[in-house]
Amino acid sequence: MKPDKCHEFLQYRLQVYDRWGRLMFTSYNVQDSWDGTHKGQPCDQGFNFFILSMPEI
């Protein structure tokens, strides 16, 4: 998962959670992307959700 055309935002935060609400990934850099792993181990397939924050200034 990698956002496109977000370079113009000054603030950015992406958080990915598993189905139980455990945080799997956080990034403050729009160039980062989640590779489906957590602490170097592949995550279980299934439902994941994300929160993307890009407030306008």
PQR file of N, CA, C, O and H, with PARSE charges and radii, in Angstrom:
ATOM      1  N   MET A   1       0.849  -1.148   0.000 -0.4000 1.5000
ATOM      2  CA  MET A   1       0.000   0.000   0.000 -0.0000 2.0000
ATOM      3  C   MET A   1       0.906   1.225   0.000  0.5500 1.7000
ATOM      4  O   MET A   1       1.723   1.397   0.905 -0.5500 1.4000
ATOM      5  N   LYS A   2       0.766   2.060  -0.994 -0.4000 1.5000
ATOM      6  CA  LYS A   2       1.571   3.273  -1.069 -0.0000 2.0000
ATOM      7  C   LYS A   2       0.718   4.389  -1.646  0.5500 1.7000
ATOM      8  O   LYS A   2       0.227   4.282  -2.770 -0.5500 1.4000
ATOM      9  H   LYS A   2       0.103   1.920  -1.729  0.4000 1.0000
ATOM     10  N   PRO A   3       0.536   5.473  -0.874 -0.5600 1.5000
ATOM     11  CA  PRO A   3      -0.273   6.580  -1.393  0.2800 2.0000
ATOM     12  C   PRO A   3       0.386   7.255  -2.582  0.5500 1.7000
ATOM     13  O   PRO A   3       1.611   7.266  -2.709 -0.5500 1.4000
ATOM     14  N   ASP A   4      -0.437   7.813  -3.443 -0.4000 1.5000
ATOM     15  CA  ASP A   4       0.058   8.485  -4.638 -0.0000 2.0000
ATOM     16  C   ASP A   4      -0.360   9.955  -4.574  0.5500 1.7000
ATOM     17  O   ASP A   4      -1.444  10.285  -4.092 -0.5500 1.4000
ATOM     18  H   ASP A   4      -1.432   7.804  -3.340  0.4000 1.0000
ATOM     19  N   LYS A   5       0.507  10.820  -5.062 -0.4000 1.5000
ATOM     20  CA  LYS A   5       0.218  12.256  -5.158 -0.0000 2.0000
ATOM     21  C   LYS A   5      -0.021  12.904  -3.792  0.5500 1.7000
ATOM     22  O   LYS A   5      -0.901  13.755  -3.658 -0.5500 1.4000
ATOM     23  H   LYS A   5       1.387  10.552  -5.454  0.4000 1.0000
ATOM     24  N   CYS A   6       0.754  12.506  -2.779 -0.4000 1.5000
ATOM     25  CA  CYS A   6       0.618  13.094  -1.446 -0.0000 2.0000
ATOM     26  C   CYS A   6       1.786  14.001  -1.119  0.5500 1.7000
ATOM     27  O   CYS A   6       1.881  14.500   0.002 -0.5500 1.4000
ATOM     28  H   CYS A   6       1.468  11.815  -2.888  0.4000 1.0000
ATOM     29  N   HIS A   7       2.670  14.225  -2.065 -0.4000 1.5000
ATOM     30  CA  HIS A   7       3.891  14.979  -1.806 -0.0000 2.0000
ATOM     31  C   HIS A   7       3.626  16.423  -1.382  0.5500 1.7000
ATOM     32  O   HIS A   7       4.498  17.053  -0.784 -0.5500 1.4000
ATOM     33  H   HIS A   7       2.593  13.820  -2.976  0.4000 1.0000
ATOM     34  N   GLU A   8       2.453  16.954  -1.677 -0.4000 1.5000
ATOM     35  CA  GLU A   8       2.204  18.353  -1.344 -0.0000 2.0000
ATOM     36  C   GLU A   8       1.730  18.552   0.098  0.5500 1.7000
ATOM     37  O   GLU A   8       1.595  19.692   0.543 -0.5500 1.4000
ATOM     38  H   GLU A   8       1.745  16.443  -2.163  0.4000 1.0000
ATOM     39  N   PHE A   9       1.480  17.486   0.821 -0.4000 1.5000
ATOM     40  CA  PHE A   9       1.055  17.604   2.207 -0.0000 2.0000
ATOM     41  C   PHE A   9       2.271  17.716   3.110  0.5500 1.7000
ATOM     42  O   PHE A   9       3.239  16.971   2.960 -0.5500 1.4000
ATOM     43  H   PHE A   9       1.590  16.560   0.459  0.4000 1.0000
ATOM     44  N   LEU A  10       2.213  18.659   4.057 -0.4000 1.5000
ATOM     45  CA  LEU A  10       3.333  18.881   4.964 -0.0000 2.0000
ATOM     46  C   LEU A  10       3.320  17.902   6.130  0.5500 1.7000
ATOM     47  O   LEU A  10       4.377  17.573   6.669 -0.5500 1.4000
ATOM     48  H   LEU A  10       1.426  19.264   4.179  0.4000 1.0000
ATOM     49  N   GLN A  11       2.148  17.436   6.525 -0.4000 1.5000
ATOM     50  CA  GLN A  11       2.026  16.464   7.601 -0.0000 2.0000
ATOM     51  C   GLN A  11       1.344  15.223   7.059  0.5500 1.7000
ATOM     52  O   GLN A  11       0.435  15.310   6.233 -0.5500 1.4000
ATOM     53  H   GLN A  11       1.290  17.704   6.087  0.4000 1.0000
ATOM     54  N   TYR A  12       1.796  14.057   7.536 -0.4000 1.5000
ATOM     55  CA  TYR A  12       1.291  12.796   7.017 -0.0000 2.0000
ATOM     56  C   TYR A  12       1.495  11.733   8.086  0.5500 1.7000
ATOM     57  O   TYR A  12       2.548  11.686   8.720 -0.5500 1.4000
ATOM     58  H   TYR A  12       2.534  13.987   8.207  0.4000 1.0000
ATOM     59  N   ARG A  13       0.501  10.883   8.289 -0.4000 1.5000
ATOM     60  CA  ARG A  13       0.668   9.731   9.175 -0.0000 2.0000
ATOM     61  C   ARG A  13      -0.202   8.594   8.660  0.5500 1.7000
ATOM     62  O   ARG A  13      -1.397   8.770   8.422 -0.5500 1.4000
ATOM     63  H   ARG A  13      -0.355  10.921   7.774  0.4000 1.0000
ATOM     64  N   LEU A  14       0.404   7.434   8.490 -0.4000 1.5000
ATOM     65  CA  LEU A  14      -0.303   6.224   8.092 -0.0000 2.0000
ATOM     66  C   LEU A  14      -0.123   5.194   9.191  0.5500 1.7000
ATOM     67  O   LEU A  14       0.999   4.900   9.604 -0.5500 1.4000
ATOM     68  H   LEU A  14       1.374   7.291   8.682  0.4000 1.0000
ATOM     69  N   GLN A  15      -1.240   4.644   9.663 -0.4000 1.5000
ATOM     70  CA  GLN A  15      -1.206   3.584  10.663 -0.0000 2.0000
ATOM     71  C   GLN A  15      -2.016   2.409  10.129  0.5500 1.7000
ATOM     72  O   GLN A  15      -3.131   2.590   9.638 -0.5500 1.4000
ATOM     73  H   GLN A  15      -2.151   4.883   9.328  0.4000 1.0000
ATOM     74  N   VAL A  16      -1.451   1.196  10.224 -0.4000 1.5000
ATOM     75  CA  VAL A  16      -2.134  -0.017   9.786 -0.0000 2.0000
ATOM     76  C   VAL A  16      -2.352  -0.902  11.012  0.5500 1.7000
ATOM     77  O   VAL A  16      -1.431  -1.134  11.794 -0.5500 1.4000
ATOM     78  H   VAL A  16      -0.546   1.049  10.622  0.4000 1.0000
ATOM     79  N   TYR A  17      -3.581  -1.391  11.168 -0.4000 1.5000
ATOM     80  CA  TYR A  17      -3.965  -2.230  12.308 -0.0000 2.0000
ATOM     81  C   TYR A  17      -4.453  -3.584  11.812  0.5500 1.7000
ATOM     82  O   TYR A  17      -4.949  -3.707  10.692 -0.5500 1.4000
ATOM     83  H   TYR A  17      -4.329  -1.203  10.532  0.4000 1.0000
ATOM     84  N   ASP A  18      -4.305  -4.609  12.671 -0.4000 1.5000
ATOM     85  CA  ASP A  18      -4.859  -5.913  12.328 -0.0000 2.0000
ATOM     86  C   ASP A  18      -6.314  -5.987  12.784  0.5500 1.7000
ATOM     87  O   ASP A  18      -6.857  -5.015  13.309 -0.5500 1.4000
ATOM     88  H   ASP A  18      -3.902  -4.509  13.581  0.4000 1.0000
ATOM     89  N   ARG A  19      -6.933  -7.128  12.584 -0.4000 1.5000
ATOM     90  CA  ARG A  19      -8.364  -7.280  12.892 -0.0000 2.0000
ATOM     91  C   ARG A  19      -8.686  -7.121  14.377  0.5500 1.7000
ATOM     92  O   ARG A  19      -9.835  -6.867  14.739 -0.5500 1.4000
ATOM     93  H   ARG A  19      -6.493  -7.918  12.157  0.4000 1.0000
ATOM     94  N   TRP A  20      -7.677  -7.270  15.237 -0.4000 1.5000
ATOM     95  CA  TRP A  20      -7.872  -7.131  16.679 -0.0000 2.0000
ATOM     96  C   TRP A  20      -7.497  -5.736  17.177  0.5500 1.7000
ATOM     97  O   TRP A  20      -7.525  -5.479  18.381 -0.5500 1.4000
ATOM     98  H   TRP A  20      -6.743  -7.477  14.943  0.4000 1.0000
ATOM     99  N   GLY A  21      -7.151  -4.846  16.269 -0.4000 1.5000
ATOM    100  CA  GLY A  21      -6.831  -3.480  16.642 -0.0000 2.0000
ATOM    101  C   GLY A  21      -5.392  -3.264  17.067  0.5500 1.7000
ATOM    102  O   GLY A  21      -5.057  -2.214  17.616 -0.5500 1.4000
ATOM    103  H   GLY A  21      -7.128  -5.055  15.291  0.4000 1.0000
ATOM    104  N   ARG A  22      -4.536  -4.250  16.817 -0.4000 1.5000
ATOM    105  CA  ARG A  22      -3.118  -4.094  17.149 -0.0000 2.0000
ATOM    106  C   ARG A  22      -2.415  -3.341  16.028  0.5500 1.7000
ATOM    107  O   ARG A  22      -2.606  -3.633  14.847 -0.5500 1.4000
ATOM    108  H   ARG A  22      -4.809  -5.103  16.371  0.4000 1.0000
ATOM    109  N   LEU A  23      -1.604  -2.376  16.416 -0.4000 1.5000
ATOM    110  CA  LEU A  23      -0.869  -1.568  15.447 -0.0000 2.0000
ATOM    111  C   LEU A  23       0.220  -2.406  14.787  0.5500 1.7000
ATOM    112  O   LEU A  23       1.069  -2.975  15.474 -0.5500 1.4000
ATOM    113  H   LEU A  23      -1.448  -2.139  17.374  0.4000 1.0000
ATOM    114  N   MET A  24       0.198  -2.485  13.460 -0.4000 1.5000
ATOM    115  CA  MET A  24       1.166  -3.270  12.703 -0.0000 2.0000
ATOM    116  C   MET A  24       2.227  -2.407  12.036  0.5500 1.7000
ATOM    117  O   MET A  24       3.349  -2.860  11.812 -0.5500 1.4000
ATOM    118  H   MET A  24      -0.491  -2.023  12.903  0.4000 1.0000
ATOM    119  N   PHE A  25       1.874  -1.158  11.718 -0.4000 1.5000
ATOM    120  CA  PHE A  25       2.781  -0.303  10.954 -0.0000 2.0000
ATOM    121  C   PHE A  25       2.404   1.153  11.175  0.5500 1.7000
ATOM    122  O   PHE A  25       1.224   1.497  11.231 -0.5500 1.4000
ATOM    123  H   PHE A  25       0.963  -0.789  11.900  0.4000 1.0000
ATOM    124  N   THR A  26       3.410   1.998  11.300 -0.4000 1.5000
ATOM    125  CA  THR A  26       3.220   3.448  11.365 -0.0000 2.0000
ATOM    126  C   THR A  26       4.274   4.114  10.502  0.5500 1.7000
ATOM    127  O   THR A  26       5.434   3.702  10.504 -0.5500 1.4000
ATOM    128  H   THR A  26       4.369   1.718  11.255  0.4000 1.0000
ATOM    129  N   SER A  27       3.878   5.139   9.767 -0.4000 1.5000
ATOM    130  CA  SER A  27       4.835   5.907   8.975 -0.0000 2.0000
ATOM    131  C   SER A  27       4.440   7.373   8.988  0.5500 1.7000
ATOM    132  O   SER A  27       3.261   7.724   8.945 -0.5500 1.4000
ATOM    133  H   SER A  27       2.936   5.474   9.765  0.4000 1.0000
ATOM    134  N   TYR A  28       5.459   8.213   9.048 -0.4000 1.5000
ATOM    135  CA  TYR A  28       5.272   9.662   8.921 -0.0000 2.0000
ATOM    136  C   TYR A  28       5.876  10.162   7.609  0.5500 1.7000
ATOM    137  O   TYR A  28       5.949  11.367   7.367 -0.5500 1.4000
ATOM    138  H   TYR A  28       6.416   7.928   9.083  0.4000 1.0000
ATOM    139  N   ASN A  29       6.303   9.231   6.774 -0.4000 1.5000
ATOM    140  CA  ASN A  29       6.956   9.552   5.505 -0.0000 2.0000
ATOM    141  C   ASN A  29       6.093   9.040   4.362  0.5500 1.7000
ATOM    142  O   ASN A  29       5.849   7.837   4.264 -0.5500 1.4000
ATOM    143  H   ASN A  29       6.244   8.252   6.970  0.4000 1.0000
ATOM    144  N   VAL A  30       5.634   9.924   3.507 -0.4000 1.5000
ATOM    145  CA  VAL A  30       4.752   9.544   2.401 -0.0000 2.0000
ATOM    146  C   VAL A  30       5.427   8.571   1.429  0.5500 1.7000
ATOM    147  O   VAL A  30       4.740   7.892   0.665 -0.5500 1.4000
ATOM    148  H   VAL A  30       5.832  10.901   3.587  0.4000 1.0000
ATOM    149  N   GLN A  31       6.739   8.496   1.447 -0.4000 1.5000
ATOM    150  CA  GLN A  31       7.460   7.586   0.557 -0.0000 2.0000
ATOM    151  C   GLN A  31       7.514   6.152   1.087  0.5500 1.7000
ATOM    152  O   GLN A  31       7.859   5.234   0.342 -0.5500 1.4000
ATOM    153  H   GLN A  31       7.297   9.047   2.067  0.4000 1.0000
ATOM    154  N   ASP A  32       7.177   5.947   2.366 -0.4000 1.5000
ATOM    155  CA  ASP A  32       7.176   4.602   2.948 -0.0000 2.0000
ATOM    156  C   ASP A  32       5.918   3.859   2.539  0.5500 1.7000
ATOM    157  O   ASP A  32       4.882   4.469   2.270 -0.5500 1.4000
ATOM    158  H   ASP A  32       6.897   6.692   2.971  0.4000 1.0000
ATOM    159  N   SER A  33       6.014   2.549   2.496 -0.4000 1.5000
ATOM    160  CA  SER A  33       4.837   1.726   2.235 -0.0000 2.0000
ATOM    161  C   SER A  33       4.892   0.492   3.136  0.5500 1.7000
ATOM    162  O   SER A  33       5.972   0.053   3.531 -0.5500 1.4000
ATOM    163  H   SER A  33       6.855   2.054   2.714  0.4000 1.0000
ATOM    164  N   TRP A  34       3.735  -0.056   3.455 -0.4000 1.5000
ATOM    165  CA  TRP A  34       3.651  -1.247   4.291 -0.0000 2.0000
ATOM    166  C   TRP A  34       3.811  -2.476   3.418  0.5500 1.7000
ATOM    167  O   TRP A  34       3.143  -2.602   2.392 -0.5500 1.4000
ATOM    168  H   TRP A  34       2.858   0.301   3.135  0.4000 1.0000
ATOM    169  N   ASP A  35       4.689  -3.381   3.817 -0.4000 1.5000
ATOM    170  CA  ASP A  35       4.961  -4.578   3.022 -0.0000 2.0000
ATOM    171  C   ASP A  35       4.229  -5.815   3.529  0.5500 1.7000
ATOM    172  O   ASP A  35       4.504  -6.922   3.066 -0.5500 1.4000
ATOM    173  H   ASP A  35       5.232  -3.279   4.651  0.4000 1.0000
ATOM    174  N   GLY A  36       3.307  -5.649   4.466 -0.4000 1.5000
ATOM    175  CA  GLY A  36       2.529  -6.780   4.966 -0.0000 2.0000
ATOM    176  C   GLY A  36       3.213  -7.555   6.074  0.5500 1.7000
ATOM    177  O   GLY A  36       2.789  -8.660   6.414 -0.5500 1.4000
ATOM    178  H   GLY A  36       3.083  -4.750   4.842  0.4000 1.0000
ATOM    179  N   THR A  37       4.278  -6.982   6.646 -0.4000 1.5000
ATOM    180  CA  THR A  37       4.975  -7.658   7.735 -0.0000 2.0000
ATOM    181  C   THR A  37       4.884  -6.833   9.015  0.5500 1.7000
ATOM    182  O   THR A  37       4.568  -5.644   8.996 -0.5500 1.4000
ATOM    183  H   THR A  37       4.622  -6.085   6.370  0.4000 1.0000
ATOM    184  N   HIS A  38       5.173  -7.507  10.128 -0.4000 1.5000
ATOM    185  CA  HIS A  38       5.244  -6.847  11.438 -0.0000 2.0000
ATOM    186  C   HIS A  38       6.429  -7.448  12.178  0.5500 1.7000
ATOM    187  O   HIS A  38       6.473  -8.655  12.417 -0.5500 1.4000
ATOM    188  H   HIS A  38       5.430  -8.474  10.144  0.4000 1.0000
ATOM    189  N   LYS A  39       7.384  -6.607  12.538 -0.4000 1.5000
ATOM    190  CA  LYS A  39       8.622  -7.046  13.198 -0.0000 2.0000
ATOM    191  C   LYS A  39       9.334  -8.125  12.382  0.5500 1.7000
ATOM    192  O   LYS A  39       9.882  -9.081  12.931 -0.5500 1.4000
ATOM    193  H   LYS A  39       7.348  -5.626  12.343  0.4000 1.0000
ATOM    194  N   GLY A  40       9.312  -7.949  11.058 -0.4000 1.5000
ATOM    195  CA  GLY A  40      10.022  -8.841  10.157 -0.0000 2.0000
ATOM    196  C   GLY A  40       9.306 -10.131   9.806  0.5500 1.7000
ATOM    197  O   GLY A  40       9.839 -10.941   9.047 -0.5500 1.4000
ATOM    198  H   GLY A  40       8.867  -7.172  10.613  0.4000 1.0000
ATOM    199  N   GLN A  41       8.113 -10.341  10.339 -0.4000 1.5000
ATOM    200  CA  GLN A  41       7.351 -11.560  10.071 -0.0000 2.0000
ATOM    201  C   GLN A  41       6.103 -11.227   9.256  0.5500 1.7000
ATOM    202  O   GLN A  41       5.465 -10.201   9.494 -0.5500 1.4000
ATOM    203  H   GLN A  41       7.680  -9.684  10.955  0.4000 1.0000
ATOM    204  N   PRO A  42       5.748 -12.092   8.290 -0.5600 1.5000
ATOM    205  CA  PRO A  42       4.532 -11.843   7.510  0.2800 2.0000
ATOM    206  C   PRO A  42       3.299 -11.838   8.414  0.5500 1.7000
ATOM    207  O   PRO A  42       3.180 -12.667   9.316 -0.5500 1.4000
ATOM    208  N   CYS A  43       2.399 -10.916   8.170 -0.4000 1.5000
ATOM    209  CA  CYS A  43       1.145 -10.863   8.923 -0.0000 2.0000
ATOM    210  C   CYS A  43       0.168 -11.885   8.358  0.5500 1.7000
ATOM    211  O   CYS A  43       0.237 -12.248   7.184 -0.5500 1.4000
ATOM    212  H   CYS A  43       2.496 -10.243   7.438  0.4000 1.0000
ATOM    213  N   ASP A  44      -0.743 -12.342   9.215 -0.4000 1.5000
ATOM    214  CA  ASP A  44      -1.788 -13.248   8.752 -0.0000 2.0000
ATOM    215  C   ASP A  44      -2.645 -12.551   7.709  0.5500 1.7000
ATOM    216  O   ASP A  44      -2.899 -11.349   7.790 -0.5500 1.4000
ATOM    217  H   ASP A  44      -0.799 -12.047  10.169  0.4000 1.0000
ATOM    218  N   GLN A  45      -3.083 -13.325   6.734 -0.4000 1.5000
ATOM    219  CA  GLN A  45      -4.006 -12.766   5.758 -0.0000 2.0000
ATOM    220  C   GLN A  45      -5.347 -12.565   6.430  0.5500 1.7000
ATOM    221  O   GLN A  45      -5.736 -13.338   7.306 -0.5500 1.4000
ATOM    222  H   GLN A  45      -2.877 -14.302   6.669  0.4000 1.0000
ATOM    223  N   GLY A  46      -6.037 -11.547   6.027 -0.4000 1.5000
ATOM    224  CA  GLY A  46      -7.340 -11.264   6.603 -0.0000 2.0000
ATOM    225  C   GLY A  46      -7.603  -9.781   6.618  0.5500 1.7000
ATOM    226  O   GLY A  46      -6.992  -9.013   5.875 -0.5500 1.4000
ATOM    227  H   GLY A  46      -5.721 -10.919   5.316  0.4000 1.0000
ATOM    228  N   PHE A  47      -8.509  -9.395   7.464 -0.4000 1.5000
ATOM    229  CA  PHE A  47      -8.955  -8.008   7.543 -0.0000 2.0000
ATOM    230  C   PHE A  47      -7.907  -7.140   8.227  0.5500 1.7000
ATOM    231  O   PHE A  47      -7.478  -7.440   9.341 -0.5500 1.4000
ATOM    232  H   PHE A  47      -9.005 -10.019   8.068  0.4000 1.0000
ATOM    233  N   ASN A  48      -7.500  -6.079   7.568 -0.4000 1.5000
ATOM    234  CA  ASN A  48      -6.648  -5.040   8.147 -0.0000 2.0000
ATOM    235  C   ASN A  48      -7.308  -3.710   7.827  0.5500 1.7000
ATOM    236  O   ASN A  48      -7.992  -3.569   6.814 -0.5500 1.4000
ATOM    237  H   ASN A  48      -7.849  -5.835   6.663  0.4000 1.0000
ATOM    238  N   PHE A  49      -7.096  -2.751   8.692 -0.4000 1.5000
ATOM    239  CA  PHE A  49      -7.619  -1.422   8.389 -0.0000 2.0000
ATOM    240  C   PHE A  49      -6.531  -0.398   8.629  0.5500 1.7000
ATOM    241  O   PHE A  49      -5.550  -0.658   9.326 -0.5500 1.4000
ATOM    242  H   PHE A  49      -6.540  -2.866   9.515  0.4000 1.0000
ATOM    243  N   PHE A  50      -6.719   0.766   8.042 -0.4000 1.5000
ATOM    244  CA  PHE A  50      -5.702   1.802   8.172 -0.0000 2.0000
ATOM    245  C   PHE A  50      -6.351   3.138   8.497  0.5500 1.7000
ATOM    246  O   PHE A  50      -7.526   3.376   8.221 -0.5500 1.4000
ATOM    247  H   PHE A  50      -7.515   0.977   7.476  0.4000 1.0000
ATOM    248  N   ILE A  51      -5.536   3.996   9.094 -0.4000 1.5000
ATOM    249  CA  ILE A  51      -5.911   5.382   9.347 -0.0000 2.0000
ATOM    250  C   ILE A  51      -4.859   6.238   8.664  0.5500 1.7000
ATOM    251  O   ILE A  51      -3.669   6.126   8.956 -0.5500 1.4000
ATOM    252  H   ILE A  51      -4.581   3.802   9.318  0.4000 1.0000
ATOM    253  N   LEU A  52      -5.297   7.077   7.771 -0.4000 1.5000
ATOM    254  CA  LEU A  52      -4.415   7.982   7.048 -0.0000 2.0000
ATOM    255  C   LEU A  52      -4.777   9.404   7.449  0.5500 1.7000
ATOM    256  O   LEU A  52      -5.901   9.854   7.225 -0.5500 1.4000
ATOM    257  H   LEU A  52      -6.264   7.168   7.534  0.4000 1.0000
ATOM    258  N   SER A  53      -3.816  10.109   8.045 -0.4000 1.5000
ATOM    259  CA  SER A  53      -4.036  11.492   8.481 -0.0000 2.0000
ATOM    260  C   SER A  53      -3.157  12.418   7.665  0.5500 1.7000
ATOM    261  O   SER A  53      -1.935  12.267   7.635 -0.5500 1.4000
ATOM    262  H   SER A  53      -2.903   9.744   8.226  0.4000 1.0000
ATOM    263  N   MET A  54      -3.788  13.377   7.002 -0.4000 1.5000
ATOM    264  CA  MET A  54      -3.070  14.374   6.211 -0.0000 2.0000
ATOM    265  C   MET A  54      -3.769  15.712   6.409  0.5500 1.7000
ATOM    266  O   MET A  54      -4.463  16.189   5.511 -0.5500 1.4000
ATOM    267  H   MET A  54      -4.780  13.499   7.027  0.4000 1.0000
ATOM    268  N   PRO A  55      -3.589  16.325   7.591 -0.5600 1.5000
ATOM    269  CA  PRO A  55      -4.283  17.589   7.846  0.2800 2.0000
ATOM    270  C   PRO A  55      -3.771  18.711   6.955  0.5500 1.7000
ATOM    271  O   PRO A  55      -2.582  18.787   6.644 -0.5500 1.4000
ATOM    272  N   GLU A  56      -4.671  19.562   6.561 -0.4000 1.5000
ATOM    273  CA  GLU A  56      -4.289  20.733   5.767 -0.0000 2.0000
ATOM    274  C   GLU A  56      -3.863  21.848   6.709  0.5500 1.7000
ATOM    275  O   GLU A  56      -4.438  22.023   7.783 -0.5500 1.4000
ATOM    276  H   GLU A  56      -5.636  19.500   6.813  0.4000 1.0000
ATOM    277  N   ILE A  57      -2.863  22.590   6.301 -0.4000 1.5000
ATOM    278  CA  ILE A  57      -2.388  23.717   7.109 -0.0000 2.0000
ATOM    279  C   ILE A  57      -2.728  25.003   6.391  0.5500 1.7000
ATOM    280  O   ILE A  57      -2.422  26.086   6.888 -0.5500 1.4000
ATOM    281  H   ILE A  57      -2.396  22.448   5.428  0.4000 1.0000
TER
END
